[in-house]
Amino acid sequence: MGGKVFLRALSLVLILLVSFVLTAEGQKDDLFSKVRINRIRGNKKAPDFSLKDLNGRKVEIRQYKGKIIFLNFWATWCGPCKEEMPSLEVLHQQFAGEKFVLLTISVDYEGLKPVQGFVNKNHYSFPVLLDPNGETLDLFEVKGIPTTFIIDRNGMVIGRAIGPRDWKSPEVLSLINLLVEK
């Protein structure tokens, strides 16, 4: 008799656990949709790359394994890119030090000088990597900027947004919270 009660209790716990996981996934899907981020399913591994930051230090994407990576491609001459930059700064500030990293990749052909000037003028504190030859654009198959990718803790690309967004919106903050908590 005790075995049956245990099995029923275990079954109930499993049902509740599965429904919680499905609800969380449904909530993520809903938030991806509201923010107009294309959800990428399957096992699409983010390409490895290595770029220099504004201080000349080499940064490799693999050093962020275990974190949610928010990867944004932009340029100083791109109006829509500049439009979303203040909200990227808010997102960076909001989640700094957590299991989240916001990386931006400038594809300015002129390299460091215009990018450094733009970042300093606007007091942005998020990491900026330089890709004047557009090598990472090709790796990520980016056709236009701004383009943003969300990469999970295992290095899998789970979302892509083409065009500017308000990255400080309540929906974005909720989505990042869900991803970081998982």
N, C-alpha and C positions, 0 to 999 in steps of 0.2 A: 504494500500500500504506500509506504514512504517513497519508494522508487517512482511511482506514478506521479505523486505530488511534485517531486523534484523535477521530473521530466516536463510536466506542465509549466512549472515555474521557469525552467530553462527555456522552454519554447516561447513563453511570453516575453522573456528578456530578449531573446533573439529577434522576435517580431518587432519589439520596440526599437532595438538597435538598428535593424534594417530600415524601418520607416524613418528613423532619425537621419540616417545616411542619405536615403532617397530625398528627404525633405531638404537637407543641406545642398545636395546636388541640384535639385530643382530651384532652390533659392539662388544658387550661383548662376544657373542658366538664365534665370529671370534677370538678374543684375547684369550679366554680360549683354543680354538683349537690350535692356534699358539704356545702357551706356554706348550701345552700337559697337560692341567689340565682337568680332567674329570668333566664335568658340572653335578651337581646333581640337578635334578628337583623334584618337589613335595615338600612336607613338612617334611623334615627330620631334626628334632630338634637336635641340638648338645647336647650330654649328659652333665649333670651337673657333675662337679668334683671340688675337692679342693686338692691342693698340696702345699707344702712349696717351697719357692724360696731359693736362695743361702744364704740369710740372716736369714732363718728360719721363715719368715713371711708366713702366710697362704694366698693363692691366690685362689679365686673362679672364675670360668669362668663367672658366672652370673654378676659379678661386671663390666664386660665390655659390657653389653647390651647397645645397641645404637651405638656401634662402629663396624667397620669391624674388625674381628679377623682373623689373619693369624697364624695358629697353626701348628708348625713344631715338629715332633718327630725325635729324633736323639740319638747318643751315641758317646762317645769319641773314642771308638775302631772301629767305622764305617768309612771306607775310603771315600765312597761317601758322607757321612754326613759332614765330615771335608772339602770336596771339595766345598760344597755349602755355608759353613758358612760365608766366606767373603762377598758373595753377599747378604746374609741375613742381615749382619751388615749394608750394604749400604741401603737396603730397610728400615730397622729400622730407620736409620739416616734421610733418605729422608722424611719419613712420621711421624716422632715423633711429638707428640703434636697435631696431627690432629684427625679426627674421625676414627682412625686406631690404632690397637695395634698388634705388632708382639710378640707372645709368643712361646717359645721353651720348649719342655719337654724332658729332658734327661732321658733315660731309662737304664743308667749305673747301674749295679747291686751293685757296690761298694759304691754308694751314693755320698755324697757331695765332698769328698776329690779330686778324680780325675777330677770331673767336674769343681770344683772351680779352680784347677790348670790349666786346659785347657783354661777356659774362661779368667783367669788373664793373662796367657802367650800370648794369642792372642788379648787381649784388646777388647773383645766383650762387648758391652754395652746393648744389648737386654736382656729382662727378660728371665731367665732360671728357670724352675720349675723342681723339682726332683721327679721321679717316679721309684725308684729302684725295686719295685715289679711288675711293668708293668700293674698296674690296669687300667690306662687310655688307654693303648694299647688295652685291651679287650673291654673297653667301646666304642672305636672308630673303633673296628674291624680291627686294623692295623696288617698286615701280614708281613711287612718288613719295614726297615728304610733306608733312610729317607722317611717319608710320611708327606705331608703337606695338611692341610684342610683350606678352606676359609669359614668363617662363616659370614653371613650377620648381619645387625643391629638388626634383630628380633631373633637372635639365631638359624637361620636355616643354615645347612650345604649346601653350594651352589657349592663347588668344592673340588676335591681331586687330588693331584699329588703324584704319587709313583715314587721314585727315585730322584736323584739330578737334580737341575735346576740352571740356571743363573738367580737369582732373581733380578738382577739389569738390565736386558735387557729392551730395549725400550717398548717391548710388555707388559712385566709385569708392568712396571711403568704406562703405559697407562691404563691397566686393573684396577690397584689399584686406579688411578685417577678417572676412571669412577665409580667405586664402592663407593668411598668416596664422590663424588659429588652428587650422587643420593639422 
